[in-house]
Amino acid sequence: MSEDVLVIGAGIGGLSTALSLSPTGRQITILERDQAPPSDDPDVTFLDWHRQGAGHVRQSHAFLARLRTIIKTSHPRLLEELKALGVRDLTFDMMLTEEQLAQYQPEPEDEDLTIITSRRTTLELAMRRYVETLDNVTIRSGFFVRKLITKTAPDGVVDVLGVSGEEGGEALELTAETIVDASGKSGFLIKQLMDEGAAISEENESAGILYFTRHYRLLPGMEEPSRTDNPPGSGDLGYIKFGVFPGDNGCFSITISVPEVEIELRKAIMNPDVFHDITLQLPGLAPWTDARRSEPRGKVHGMGDLISRWRDMVIDEKPATRNYYPLGDTLIRTNPLYGRGCSFAAVSADMLRETLDETRDPTERQIAYHARLRKELRPYYITQRTQDRAAIRRAEQALTPGYRKSFRGKLIESFFDDGVRIALRSDVRLMRQAMRGFHMLEHPDKWLGKPANFARVLYFWARGKKRNAKAYPPIAGPDRAEMLRHLAVNETMDMDRLAARKQAA
């Protein structure tokens, strides 16, 4: 198909766009502000690839089954190249408890629940090298897009005609029929359109947490801890959430998320020694970070400005722009705790291809793309936002002296902790269905909305804690007061700050 496409950004969103559109024959040019990877070696790339345009590239990543399915279906050679660089598959059975494994009978659909895991830089390295082999795709590194070339039409819609920027110190302008903005969370071009009067609606709110990640490498001859003989490598203690992310080539990372209101703990955790000490206090992480098994590599990488954001480019069936298609974090941002950012970008790229293929009319394209986004991605966004709000409330309650849950609050907590969680840790069939929602293979709430599944959850809830005892995970770690005492962190200062904030509000 004869159509020129400019893609702004060569991160996951931009590369996914190239993967999706390249089979259609369109001519695709990716404009990337950062330089190309310095090496084909994943370790060198991790250490030396400077990514000003993607500050979160060294945070932990796991890539949901939906993203793997897209790659496997459309670009199977890429999947093989990912594995050649050390990217790994984590299969459904590897996510099951020891009790579940004893009753596990594989089903064909379990293959769809396989995720891929690696350092983010390794995934991007493999995707980029693959995209560079595609005949109709060109990546121009070092091209900094400063502005969109626009013209406001008589109907008030802003038409995007191209971009202006710099490459090698030279000012340049490029035009194309289609502009894809995959510039990510730090992208500013969509704000230009809003400043020019484009009717783009935006909703956003804080996810209520900050992220802290440190990378580790297994010592020579050492293997990862058993997933069945050790406590889970992830958990939620209220005042922190934590998880281990297996990587490529003997590497893994630990991420600890801390509520925004835990200011003293946030400050302390940036110290590498404090971060490591915390991991040793958590039974699910200690087997990984034990000095006899692994060694830390580098500093603690913090990440703030974590917000949930949804932007609509069409209001009441009228598009704000034409020829301009944002995707990934440019358009929708979610709490990275759920690992959906990369999958959102890849799914959006596929929906963009479907939209561009079905019509050449620029107004119809905008409306169709918007409708697909709302139908496919909005449910996951809403579910995640609801969970974030609940987590923020719990974090504030933990800092409120004398706080007591209401009877309704206790009942809801018990339903999820003693019903849903226990049912999922006991019944492989329920776990399989819930994972389909988590991995974006179907609506996130579909599994619990089925009467038979809901009844099964009620069954486990009604059994009571004593009969369900084997299904409860071991204690994930010390309570807040014990941890802060161990770390010598002043917990009263956070309580005083919260009280002052509530009084001011």
N, C-alpha and C positions, 0 to 999 in steps of 0.2 A: 504494500500500500504506500502511495506517495504522500508522505506527511512528515514534516520535520518536528522533532520534539526536543526541547531544551529541558534538562533535568538539573535542578539546583541542589547540589549536595551528593556526595558519593558515599554516604553512610548506608546503613541497612535499608532505609527508605528509598534512596536513589538507586542503589544496586538492585533492589527488588523490582523497582519500576523498569529497569533495563531488562531484567530477566523476564518480566511479564510481557513487555511490549516487543522485544526483539523478534519473536517468532512471527509477528504480524508484518514484518518487512519495513516498518517505519525507520527513518533515520534518526538515531538518538544520540544526542551530545550531552554528556554529564559534565557539569562545571563544579569543580571542587576547590575550595580555598586552600586546603592543606596539600602538602606534597605527597607523592606516592609512597607506599611502604618502602622502607630502606633496605629490605631483604626479603628473600623467600623463606627464611628461617623463622619459625614462629617465636622463638625466644628472643631473637634480635629485634623482631618487629614489636614484641611486647615492651621491650625496654626502651627502644629508640624511636618509635613512631610517634611524632608529636602531632596531636590532634586538637588544635585550638577550637575547631568547630564542633567537637564532640567531647566535652569535658568529662562525661561519665563513662568513657570507653574502658576505663580500668576498674569500673564497678563490676560486681558479680553479675553473670548472665546465665540463664538457662533458656533454651529456645523451645517453645511449646510444640506439641505434636502437630498443630495446625501448620506451623511454618515448615516443619520437616516434610509434611505431606505435600505441600506446594512444591518444594524442591524435588522431592522424589518423583512426583507425577510429571512435572514439566521439564526438569533438568536432572535426570538421574546421573549423568556424568559428573555434575557438580557434587552430588552426594558422595560419590566415590572419591573425588578430589578432597573433599572435606575430611573423609576418613584417612586419606593418605597423609594429611597434615596433623593427624592425631585427634581430630574431633571424634567424639564418642557417642554411641547410642546408649540411652538408659531406657530399658524396656519396662513394660507394665509390671511384670512379676518382680522386678527389683524395687518396686514401690510398696510391696505388700509386707505385712507383719509376718512373723514366724507362724502364728496361729492361722493366718490366711493361706500361707504357702502350703500348709498341711492339707488343705482342702481344695487347692487351686487346680482347676482344669482349664488349660489354655483354650481360647476361642479365637477364630480367625480375626475378629475385630480388634484383638489386643495389639496387633501390629500397628494399628492406627494410633495407639497411645504411646508410641515410642517418641522420646524427646532426644534432641541432640544437645550436647553440652561441651563447652570449651571456653577458653578466654575469648572475650569479645573481639580482640585484635586478630585472633586466629581465624575466626569465622569471617571477618571482613576481608582478611588477606586472601582466603580461598575464594570468596565470592568475587572479589575484585579481579583476581587473576583469571577467573573463569570468564567474567564479563568482558575483559580485555581481548579475549579470543573471538568474540562475536563480531561478525563482519560489519554489521550495521550499527555498532556502538563505538563511540569515541569518548574517552575520558580525558578531560583537560585539567590537569592538576595545576595548582597555583593560580587559578582564575577566581578572583574575589568579586562576586556579584554585589554591587553597591546599591543598585536601584532597579526597579522594574520600569520599563517603558510603557506608559499607559496613555489612554485617551478616553475621556468620558463621553459616552454616546448620548444622543438626545433623549433616550429613555431613562437616563440616569445610571445605567450600568457601566462599570469601568471595564473597558476592553484592555487586556494585557497583550502587548505586541511583541515584547522581547525584554532584554536585560541590558544594562550598562554596567561596566566594571573595569577591573584592571587585571592584566596578565603580563608578568615580566616587566612591570613598570609602565606598560603602555595602556592607555585608555581605549576601551573597545565597546562597541555595541553589537549585539547579536539579536536577530529576530527569528521567530518561528511561529508555526500555526498553533502549537500547544506548548504551554509552560507548566512544568510540574515542580512545585516547591517542596523539596524534601530537605530543607536547611535545618530542621530539627528545633530543639527547645531554645537554642540561642538565635534562631532566625528572626529577622526584623522586617522582612519584605512584606509580610501580610499586614504588619502595622502601618506600613506606608500606604497600603490600599485603604485601610480604615481611616487614616488621616486625610486621604483624598476624597472621602465621602462614601466609600463602598459600604453598603448596608450589611455588614458582617456582624452577626450577633455572637456574643461570647459569654460563657458562664465559667467561673473558676472559683476554687476554694482550696485551702491548704489541705494536704494529705495528713498533716499533723505529725510528721516524723522527719528525721534526718537519717541518712545512711552513712555507715562507716565500714570500709572494706579493707582487708589485708590479704595479700596473696602468700601462699606457701608452696613448697615443693617437697615431695617425698624424697627421703634419703636413698642413696643407691641400695638396691636390693629390697626396699620396703614396698609393701602394698597398702592399698586403702583399707581401713577398718571394715570388718564385716557389718553389713547392714542389718543382719538378723541377730547377731550376738551382742550388739551394743545398743544403747538408747538412741532414739531418733536424732538425726543430725540437724533437725530444725525444731523450733519451739517458740512459744509465746508466753512470756512471764508477765505481761502487762507493762512493766516498766522497760522492758526490752523485748525485741523479737530477734531471732537469730537463725542462721542457716548456713550449711556448708554446700559449696557448689563445686562438684568435681570438674576438673578442667582437662586440658590436653597435655600430653607428654609429661606425665607425672606431676602436674600442677593442680592446685585447687585453691579456692578462695573462701574466706569466711566473711560474711556480712552480718553486722549487728545494727539493727535500726532502733533508734531511741526517740521517744516522743519529744516534741518540741518543748514541752513544759519541763522536761528533765534537764535543766540548763547546766547544773553542776556536773552531771554525768556526761553530758555532751562535750563539755570542755575537757574532762579527764580522759575520755576514750581516745582522743587524738594522739595521746602519748602511746607509742608502740608497745612499751612495756605494760601499760595498763590494759591496752586492748588484748594482748596475749594473756595477761593474768585473768581477764574475764573469761576467755575461752577455756582456761583450765578449771574454772569454777562450774562449767556447764557440762554435765555428764555426756551429752551428745556430741560435744566438740572436743573434749579433752583427748579422746583416742586419736583424733586427727592431728592435733597440734602438739602432742607429746614430743619432746625433744629427741626421743629415741626413734621417732617415726618420720618427722618432717622438720623443716627449718623455714622460718619466715623470710620473705623476700620483699624488701623495700618498706616504704612507709605506709601509714594508714591513709587511705583515700576517703575523704569526706565528701558528701554530696547533700546540698540543701536545695532550697527553692523547689521542693517537691509539691506540686499542685495537681489537682484534677482540673482539666480544662477541656471544654467542648466548644468548638466554633461551628456555626452554621453559615454556609455560603449562599443559601437560598432561604428567603423568607416569604411565606405566602405565595409560593410558586414563582417568585421573581428572583432571579439570580443577582447576586451582588457584583459579580464579575463574569467575564467571558474569557475563554481560552486559558484560564488559570486554575490549576488543580493542586491544592495543598494536600499533603498526606503525612502520616507519621506524627511526630511530636509537634510539627508545625500546626496541625489541625486539631489533634486530640492528644491530650496527655493524661496518663494514668499513674497511679502509685506503682513504682517498679517492684513492689513486694509481690505483685501478682504475675510478673514476667510477661506482660502482654504487649509491651511497646513494640518490639520487633515484629510480632505476629500481626498487630494492628496495621503496621506499615505494609507488610507483605500482602495481607488480605485487601487492603485499600488499593494496592497496585493492581491486583487481579480484577477488582471491581472497576478500576479505571479502564483497563483493557476492554472489558465487556462493554463499557459505556461508549468508548471511542469507536468500537467496531459496529455498534448498532445504529449510529447516526452520525452525520457530518454537521448537523445543525448545532452551532455553539450554544444556543440557549437550551435546546433539548438535552444536550450533553450535561450541562451544569445541573439541571433538574434531576436527570436520571442518576448521576453520580451521587448527588445529595440523598436521594431516596434510598439508594443502596447502603450508604453509610449509616443512615438512621435505622434501617431494618437490621443490618448485620452486626454493627458494632455498638449501637446505643445500649442494648440490654447489658452488655458486659461493663460498660462505663457506669451505668446506674447501680448495678450490683456492687461494684468496687467502691463507689462513692458512699453507699450506705454502710458498708463495712468500715470504711475510714472514719465516718462520723461516730460510729459506735466505739471504735478504738480510741478516738480522741476523748470521748466521755469517760471511758474506763481509766485512761491515764490521768485525767483531772480528778476523778474520784479517789484514786490512789494517793493523791496529794492533799485531799481534804480531810482534816482531822475529824474523827468521829463519824465519818460517812457510813450510812447503812443503806443497803439496797432495799427497794420496795419489794413487796410480795410478788408483784408482776415482774419486776426485774429479775428476781431470783428464779421465777418460773421459766422465763425465757432463757436465762443462762443455763438452767438445768436441762431444758429441752435440747439445746445445742451441745452442751458438754457431755451430758449423760444419755442423750438420745441419738442425735445425728452423728456425733463423733464416734460413739461406741458402735453404732450400726455400721458405719463405714470401715471401722477397724475389725469388724467381725464378719461381715458378709461381702464376699468377693464380687458378687453380682451388683450390689449397690455401689461398691467402690468403682467398679468398671463404668457404671452409668454416670456417677458423679464426675469421674475424670473426663468423660466426654464433654461435659459442660465446662470444666476447668480449662481444658485444652482447646476450647473454642470450636469444637466439632459439632456442637448443637447448643441451643439456648441454655444459659448457665443455670436456670432454675427448673429446667424441664424434668430432671430426674426426681426431684422432691415433689413436683406437682402431680406425679402419677399416683393414683390412689393406692395401688399395691405397694409402692415404695414407701409412701407416707405411713401406711399401716405397719410396714416392717420396722420403720424407725420407732413408732409408738410401742411396738412389741419389745424392742430392746430397752426403751426408756422405762416401760412398766416392770421389766424384770428386776430393776433395782441394782444398786452398786455391788452388792455382795455376789449376785449371780453373774454379773458382768465383770468381775474383778480382773480376770485374765486379759480383758480387752483394753484396760486402761494403760496408757503409756506410763513409764516410770516418771518420777518427778523431774521436770526439765531443768531445774536449777534452784538456787537459793532465792528466798523472797527478797523484796527490794531492800528492806532494812539491813538484812544480813549481808547482801552484796555491797551496799554502800559502806557499811562498817568495815568490811574486808578491804575495800579500796581506799578507805579513809576519805570518802567524799561527804561533804556537808549536806545532809538531806533537808535540814530545816530551812535553808535559804530558798530552796525551790518552793516549799510550802508558803513561805512569806511572800514570794513573788506572785504565786497563784492567788493568794488572798487579796493582795493589792490590785491585781488585774481585775478580779471579780468586783471589787469595791469601786474601781474606776468605771467599769462597765455599767 
